[in-house]
Amino acid sequence: MTIILFIIILWYGGLFFQTFFLHRYAAHQTFTMSNVAEKITFILTWFFQGSNYLSAYGYGVMHRMHHAYADTEDDPHSPKYDASVFSMMWRTKTIYSDINKQKIFVEPKFTKNVPQWKRFDAFASSWVSRLSWAVIYIAFFVFFATAWWQWLFLPVALFMAPIHGVIINWYAHIYGYVNFKSKDTSKNLFKFDFLMMGEGYHNNHHKYASRSNFGGVRWHEIDPTYQIMRVLNFFGVIKIKPSLVKIERD
């Protein structure tokens, strides 16, 4: 039971900071927060993502490119142009790394106002940090695993972020339903998205990328991350930007 609880905490902790900080804040800037709150969120992202830490800058820039070039040859990740899920994720990793290390030219429109903390990113993305977290995860399993099958969850802990990426970047472009017609293959993967905390409403998001609420188009589309954001907004931790779009479902 302890191992299952540990995986649940890693799953939702890492996922929350991915969708809240890296996606809705860094990439789309659907809300604002103070410099102090931003730095604290950087640290919390590292703490909960651990060995899977993703840079807000690398993620934010790459995700903007995904929206601009969705399902074209320039898309950083698309089932339409990758032979398998593994080739897609490897290409995603390569582009993400090249953006972070500034090995490729990126148009200014993709980098504008994307938060970056270079020193912290260098530490959190280092092999020292990643291997240290891996050792911590393995030690946790050594102490608390009570059955052989629980060790099957260790790779999930070590590769949590890529697994999240596969679910949305691959499967949410293949399976699901559509609220809005679009030029890309984005789909809403779940009717009730409590597995991916709102990220599964991918078709909604591609239609209205600037909305902080990924759900809310149909009655059953509840976005858990947005509900948490409303609480943080109420207490003044963040300030959600008002949405200026009028939703009209096809």
C-alpha positions as CSV (number, residue, x, y, z in Angstrom):
1,M,0.0,0.0,0.0
2,T,2.9,2.4,0.8
3,I,4.4,1.9,-2.7
4,I,1.0,2.5,-4.4
5,L,0.5,5.7,-2.4
6,F,4.1,6.8,-3.3
7,I,3.3,6.3,-7.0
8,I,0.1,8.2,-6.7
9,I,1.8,11.2,-5.0
10,L,4.6,11.2,-7.7
11,W,2.0,10.9,-10.5
12,Y,-0.3,13.7,-9.4
13,G,2.4,15.9,-7.8
14,G,4.6,15.9,-10.9
15,L,1.6,16.1,-13.2
16,F,0.1,19.1,-11.4
17,F,3.3,21.2,-11.7
18,Q,3.6,20.2,-15.3
19,T,0.2,21.4,-16.2
20,F,0.0,24.3,-13.8
21,F,3.5,25.7,-14.0
22,L,5.1,24.5,-17.2
23,H,2.0,24.4,-19.4
24,R,-0.5,27.0,-18.3
25,Y,2.0,29.4,-16.9
26,A,5.3,29.1,-18.8
27,A,3.9,28.2,-22.2
28,H,0.5,30.0,-22.3
29,Q,0.7,32.5,-19.4
30,T,-2.9,32.1,-18.5
31,F,-2.2,33.6,-15.0
32,T,0.4,35.7,-13.3
33,M,2.3,35.4,-9.9
34,S,5.0,37.2,-8.1
35,N,8.7,36.6,-8.6
36,V,8.9,34.9,-5.2
37,A,6.0,32.6,-6.0
38,E,7.6,31.8,-9.3
39,K,10.9,30.8,-7.7
40,I,9.1,28.7,-5.1
41,T,7.2,27.0,-7.9
42,F,10.4,26.2,-9.7
43,I,11.7,24.4,-6.6
44,L,8.4,22.6,-6.0
45,T,8.4,21.4,-9.6
46,W,11.9,20.0,-9.1
47,F,10.8,18.4,-5.8
48,F,7.8,16.6,-7.2
49,Q,9.2,15.8,-10.7
50,G,12.5,14.6,-9.2
51,S,14.4,12.6,-11.8
52,N,11.8,13.7,-14.4
53,Y,12.4,17.4,-13.9
54,L,11.4,19.5,-16.9
55,S,12.7,23.1,-17.5
56,A,9.9,25.7,-17.7
57,Y,11.9,27.3,-20.5
58,G,12.5,24.2,-22.6
59,Y,8.9,23.0,-22.1
60,G,7.3,26.4,-22.7
61,V,9.2,27.0,-25.9
62,M,8.7,23.5,-27.3
63,H,5.0,23.6,-26.4
64,R,4.4,26.9,-28.2
65,M,6.1,25.3,-31.3
66,H,3.7,22.3,-31.0
67,H,0.7,24.6,-31.2
68,A,2.2,26.6,-34.1
69,Y,3.1,23.5,-36.1
70,A,0.6,20.9,-34.8
71,D,0.7,17.8,-36.9
72,T,3.1,19.1,-39.5
73,E,6.7,18.1,-40.1
74,D,7.9,20.9,-37.8
75,D,5.8,19.7,-34.8
76,P,8.1,18.5,-32.0
77,H,5.8,15.6,-31.4
78,S,3.1,14.2,-33.6
79,P,1.9,10.6,-34.2
80,K,1.3,11.8,-37.8
81,Y,5.0,12.2,-38.5
82,D,6.6,9.6,-36.2
83,A,6.6,5.9,-36.9
84,S,6.2,4.9,-33.3
85,V,5.6,6.3,-29.9
86,F,9.3,5.7,-29.1
87,S,10.6,7.6,-32.1
88,M,8.2,10.4,-31.2
89,M,9.5,10.7,-27.6
90,W,13.1,10.5,-28.7
91,R,12.6,13.3,-31.1
92,T,10.8,15.3,-28.4
93,K,13.7,14.7,-26.0
94,T,16.2,15.8,-28.6
95,I,14.4,19.0,-29.5
96,Y,13.7,19.8,-25.8
97,S,17.4,19.4,-25.1
98,D,18.5,21.5,-28.1
99,I,16.2,24.3,-27.0
100,N,17.5,24.3,-23.4
101,K,21.2,24.2,-24.6
102,Q,20.4,26.8,-27.2
103,K,21.8,24.5,-30.0
104,I,19.1,25.5,-32.4
105,F,17.6,28.9,-33.5
106,V,14.2,29.6,-32.0
107,E,12.0,32.4,-33.3
108,P,11.5,35.2,-30.7
109,K,7.8,34.7,-30.7
110,F,8.3,31.3,-29.1
111,T,10.6,32.5,-26.3
112,K,8.9,35.8,-25.4
113,N,8.3,36.1,-21.6
114,V,8.9,32.3,-21.0
115,P,10.3,32.1,-17.5
116,Q,13.8,30.9,-17.1
117,W,16.1,30.3,-14.1
118,K,19.3,29.2,-15.7
119,R,21.3,28.3,-12.6
120,F,18.5,26.3,-11.0
121,D,17.7,24.6,-14.3
122,A,21.3,23.6,-14.7
123,F,21.3,22.0,-11.3
124,A,17.8,20.4,-11.5
125,S,18.5,19.0,-15.0
126,S,21.9,17.7,-14.2
127,W,22.8,14.0,-14.0
128,V,23.8,14.5,-10.4
129,S,20.2,15.6,-9.5
130,R,18.5,13.0,-11.7
131,L,20.7,10.1,-10.4
132,S,20.3,11.3,-6.8
133,W,16.5,11.2,-7.1
134,A,16.8,7.8,-8.8
135,V,18.8,6.5,-5.8
136,I,16.1,7.9,-3.4
137,Y,13.3,6.2,-5.3
138,I,15.2,2.9,-5.3
139,A,15.9,3.2,-1.6
140,F,12.3,3.8,-1.0
141,F,11.3,0.6,-2.8
142,V,14.0,-1.3,-0.9
143,F,12.5,-0.2,2.4
144,F,8.8,-0.3,1.7
145,A,8.2,-2.8,-1.1
146,T,6.5,-5.9,0.4
147,A,5.9,-7.9,-2.8
148,W,7.8,-8.6,-6.0
149,W,5.1,-7.0,-8.2
150,Q,5.5,-3.6,-6.5
151,W,8.9,-3.3,-8.1
152,L,7.1,-3.1,-11.5
153,F,6.2,0.5,-10.5
154,L,9.8,1.5,-10.2
155,P,10.2,2.3,-13.9
156,V,7.0,4.4,-13.7
157,A,8.6,6.5,-10.9
158,L,11.8,6.9,-12.9
159,F,10.1,7.8,-16.2
160,M,7.0,9.5,-15.0
161,A,7.3,12.6,-17.2
162,P,7.8,10.6,-20.5
163,I,4.8,8.5,-19.6
164,H,2.7,11.7,-19.1
165,G,4.0,12.9,-22.5
166,V,3.1,9.7,-24.3
167,I,-0.5,9.8,-23.0
168,I,-1.2,13.3,-24.2
169,N,1.2,13.8,-27.2
170,W,0.5,10.4,-28.7
171,Y,-2.8,9.0,-27.5
172,A,-4.7,12.3,-27.3
173,H,-4.0,12.7,-31.0
174,I,-5.3,9.3,-31.9
175,Y,-8.2,8.4,-29.5
176,G,-11.1,10.3,-28.0
177,Y,-13.9,12.7,-29.1
178,V,-13.9,16.1,-30.6
179,N,-15.8,19.2,-29.6
180,F,-14.2,21.5,-32.2
181,K,-13.1,20.9,-35.7
182,S,-9.4,21.8,-36.2
183,K,-6.6,21.4,-38.7
184,D,-4.8,19.0,-36.3
185,T,-5.7,15.7,-34.8
186,S,-6.1,16.8,-31.2
187,K,-8.9,14.9,-29.3
188,N,-10.4,14.9,-25.8
189,L,-9.0,11.7,-24.4
190,F,-11.4,11.3,-21.4
191,K,-14.9,12.5,-20.6
192,F,-13.9,12.7,-16.9
193,D,-10.3,13.6,-16.8
194,F,-9.1,12.9,-13.3
195,L,-6.2,10.8,-14.6
196,M,-4.4,13.7,-16.3
197,M,-5.8,16.6,-14.3
198,G,-7.4,18.3,-17.3
199,E,-4.6,17.7,-19.8
200,G,-6.8,15.1,-21.5
201,Y,-9.1,17.8,-22.8
202,H,-6.6,18.2,-25.6
203,N,-9.1,19.2,-28.4
204,N,-10.6,21.9,-26.2
205,H,-7.1,23.2,-25.4
206,H,-6.0,23.3,-29.0
207,K,-9.1,25.3,-29.9
208,Y,-8.7,27.8,-27.1
209,A,-5.1,27.7,-26.0
210,S,-5.3,30.9,-24.0
211,R,-8.0,29.6,-21.6
212,S,-6.9,28.6,-18.2
213,N,-9.8,26.1,-18.0
214,F,-9.2,23.2,-20.3
215,G,-12.6,21.7,-19.6
216,G,-16.0,23.3,-19.2
217,V,-17.2,22.9,-22.8
218,R,-19.5,20.0,-21.9
219,W,-21.1,19.5,-18.5
220,H,-19.0,16.5,-17.6
221,E,-15.6,18.1,-18.5
222,I,-14.3,19.0,-15.1
223,D,-10.7,20.3,-15.1
224,P,-9.2,19.5,-11.6
225,T,-6.2,21.8,-12.2
226,Y,-8.4,24.8,-13.0
227,Q,-10.3,24.2,-9.8
228,I,-7.1,24.3,-7.8
229,M,-6.1,27.5,-9.7
230,R,-9.4,29.1,-8.6
231,V,-8.5,28.4,-5.0
232,L,-5.0,29.9,-5.4
233,N,-6.5,32.9,-7.2
234,F,-9.0,33.4,-4.3
235,F,-6.1,33.5,-1.8
236,G,-4.0,35.8,-4.0
237,V,-1.2,33.3,-4.8
238,I,-1.9,33.7,-8.5
239,K,-4.0,36.0,-10.6
240,I,-5.9,34.2,-13.4
241,K,-6.2,36.3,-16.6
242,P,-9.8,36.8,-17.8
243,S,-10.6,34.8,-20.9
244,L,-11.8,37.0,-23.8
245,V,-12.9,34.1,-26.0
246,K,-16.5,33.1,-26.5
247,I,-16.8,29.3,-26.6
248,E,-18.9,28.1,-29.6
249,R,-18.9,24.3,-29.9
250,D,-19.0,22.9,-33.4
